[in-house]
């Protein structure tokens, strides 16, 4: 990873600190809401007084559909604090359902640990943090746009093969030049991010994808390896198990495991055991789905968005 970053810097000469000056968190949220508005006609009205927050840095939003009706309640909880879990996830206080003919509104929550304001600088984010925000909001849209009579089918309560598709699809918009010009504005001057920097960001986002894909596939295979062992693993030498795994698959020597077994929380402390492959599988689905938009010549094509919302 050290040399990977050296090579990336040498090839694209991107100053991450300079990039973050254009990624102030409130502007990023405007970009996220802009996508939801352009695709689905949704608007977001902050209603912290109406819908109380459980933490002073959180915000609550009324999600209004294009017909003027309230579609969902959305909570954003983006900053770290004592006692808060690390990482990022989408959760909710209530799934969508129906009470007779009345649609019960879902209450959807995005939880992250974004960079906070420091000194005279506001909360400026890395491009990785922005990707996380778009990803979790994609999960959030899955919950907001749901129309089902059964809570057990609402939002992200779907087969694991499918759950990462809506979230990863939403990531595709964040580096589109049309959208960057909406939300990527310098925190001091309000200057739109320059085209030269946009070109570098787009180009560098595709850098070393073979390495990344090998990491992801390796993680998925290690997950399956642990969940298909036929012998008891108590007292197992974990390091020896990993070495045997790497040898069995002829893993590239210089590509380390993305997750070592001892901190592979996704497969031992969450709902992804034997299913970590779903991220890579979903990458196939979301790339095809985004091609449906780009194939029209309009990344916000309304008819494609209508079909996606209606049928997926």
N, C-alpha and C positions, 0 to 999 in steps of 0.2 A: 504493500500500500504506500510505503514511503516513496519508492521509486515511481510508482504509478502517478502520484501527485506531482513529483518532480517533472515527469515527462509531460503531463497535462499542462503544467505551468509553462514549460519550455515551448510547447506547441501553440498554445493559445494566449499566453501572457495575460491571464485574467486575474485581476486584483479582487479577491473575494470581499475585502473591506469596502472597496469602491462600489462593488455591485450592491452591497447591503445598504448603502446610502440612498438607493432608489427603492428600497423595500421596507418602508415603514408599515407597521402591522395594520393600522387602520386603513391605509390605502390598499393593502393586500386584501382586506376584507371587502372593500368596495369592488375590487376586481372579481372576487369570488361571487359576490351578489350580482355583479354585472352579467356574469355568465348565466346565472340562474334566471335572470330577467330576460336576457336575449333569447335563451333557449325555450323557457317555459312560461314566461310572463310573470314570474314571481317578484314581489317586492318585499322588503324587510323593514319593518318599523320597530325601532327600539322601544320597548315597553317595560323597562325595569321597575317602574312604579306600579304597573298593573300586574306583572308577574314577578314576584320577589325573587331575588337571587340569594343563593346559599353562601356566597363568598363575594366580598366587595369588589374584586377584580373581574368577576363574571358579568355577563350581559345577557339580557333576555330580549327576544325579538318575536314579534307577531309576523307570521309568514302569510302574505295575502296573495291569493291566486289572481289570475288575469280577469276573472269574473267579479272581482271585488270581495269575494268571500274569504274568510280566514281558513287557511289550509292546515296550519300546524303552528306549534310554538317551538322556537329554537333557542337553546342556551349555548353561549360560547364561553368556555372556561380555558383561557389560553396561557395563563402564566403559572410558573412554579410557585410552590409554597411549602412550608413545613408540613410533613405528614401526607403530602400528595404523592401518588405513585409516579414513577418515571415513565417516559414515553408518551404515546398519543393513542387515543381510541375514540370511538363513537359509541354512545350509550343512549339511554333514554329513561324518562320517568313514566312514560305511558306509551304503549303501542297503539297504532290506529286500529279501530274496529267500528262496528255499528251497534247502536242501541235502537233496535227497531229500524226505522228509516233514517234516523239521525246519525250522521258520521261523527264518531268520537275522535277528537283531534289528537294526533300524536304529539308527544313532547320529547323532542330530540335534543341530545347534548353532544357537542364536540369538546373533548378534553385534550389539551396539549400542554407542552412545557416549552413555550417560546422564549426568545431572548427578551428581557425586560429593558426598560429605559435605564440609562446610565449617564450620570453627570448631566451635561447639556444635550445629550443625544436621546431622542425618543427610542421606542422599541424597534430597532432596525433588525431585519431578519436575513439569514442566509438563504440562498436559493433552495437548499435542502429543507429548511423550515417552511418555506413557501409551498414546496411540493407536499409536505406533510399536511399543511392546512387545506390544500385543494383535495388531497386524498380523503381526509376525514370528512370534509364537506360533501364529497361524493357519496360516502356512506350515509351522511345526514340526509341528502336528497332522496336516497333510497327509502328512508323512513318517512320523509315528508310527503312524497308523491304517492305513497301506497294507498290503494283502495281495495280492501279485503274485508270480508265479514268475519274472518277468523284471526284472532290475535296471533295465533301460532304461525301464521303465514305473513305477518306484517313486517315490512321493512327488511332488516337484515336477518330475519328468521327464515333463512333459505338454506338449501344444500350448500355445504362448504365449497363445492366446485364452482359456485356462482357468486359467493358473497363478496369477493374482491373485484369483481367485474365493474360494478358501478363506481366504486371508489377510484380504481385505476383509470377508468375511462375519463373521469373528470380531470385527471392530471394532464391530459393531452392539451388542454387549452392554455395552461399557464405560461408556456414559452412561445405561444403564437404572437408574432409581432403586433397584430391588431389589438390583442388584449394587453400586452406589455405597455403599450402606449396609454392605456387607461389607468393602470394601477402602479406602474413603475415610475415614480416621480421623485425627484431629489427632495430630501426632507427639509433642506434649507431654501432652495430656490424654486421648487415646484417644477423644475425643468424635467421634461419627458426624457426617459432613458435614451441615449443616442443610438442611432442605427448600428454604428460600429460595435458597440457593446452588445446589442441584441444579437448581431451576427455571431459574435464570439460565444455567447451563451448557448445559442441554438446548436452551433457546431460542436462545442465541448460537451453538450449533453449526450452526444452520440459516441463520445470517446471511450474506447476500451470496452465496448459492449460484450465482447467475447469473454473477457475476464468476469464481468458482472454476471453474465448468464451462467458461466461455469460455477461461480459461487452459489447462485440460487439453485441450480440443479443439484449441486453437491449437498446443499442443506436439505433439499427434499429427499434425496436418496439416503442420507444419514438418518433422517426421520423414519423412513420406511424400514431401514435396517434395524433400528431399535424396536420397531413395532411388529417385526416378523421373526424375531429370534425364537428359536424352538426350545432353547434351554433356559433354565432359571438364570437370572442376571444378578441375583444378590451376591455381593462379594465380588462382582465382576471387576476386572481391571479395566477401567474406562479408557485409559490411554492406549492400552493394548487393543481394545475393541476398535478404537478409532484408527489405529495404525493398520489393522487388518482390513478395515473398511476401505481406507485410502489405497491400499495395495490391490484389493479386489477389483476396484474400478479404475485402476491405473490413473489415479488422480494426478494432474499436473503438479510437479514437485513444488513450484513456487506459488501455487494458489492455495493459501491457507483455508481452513474451514471457516465459513462465514460465522457459524456458531459452534463453539465447543460444547460438548454434551452437558457439561456441568453448569452452563448458564443458558441452555437452549430452552428458555421459558415457554416459547410458543408451543412446544410439543409436550412439555411436561407439566406446565402450570397454566394452561389455557385450553381452549376448545379446538385446537388444531392438531391433536395427535394423529399421526399417519395421514395428515392432510395438508402439510406445508406446501406441497406441490401446487396448491390452488393459486398461489401468487403467479407462478410461471404460466400455468394453464390460463389464468385470467388475462395475462398479458397477450396471449393469442386472441382471446375474445375481444378485449378492449381495443387492440390495434385494428382488428377487422371493423369494429363498430365505428371507430373514429374515421376510418377510410370511407364509411358511408357518408360522413359529413364532408370531408375534403373532396370526395368525388363529385360533389355538387358544385364545387367552386366557392362554397360559402360555409365557413366553419360554424355559423349560426343558422344554417338552413332551417326554416321553421317547419317544413313538412317532415324532414328527417327527425327533428326534435319531437314533433307530435307523435310520430310512429314509435320512437324510442320510449317516450313517456307512456303511451297507450299499451304497447305490447311487451315491454320489458320492465 
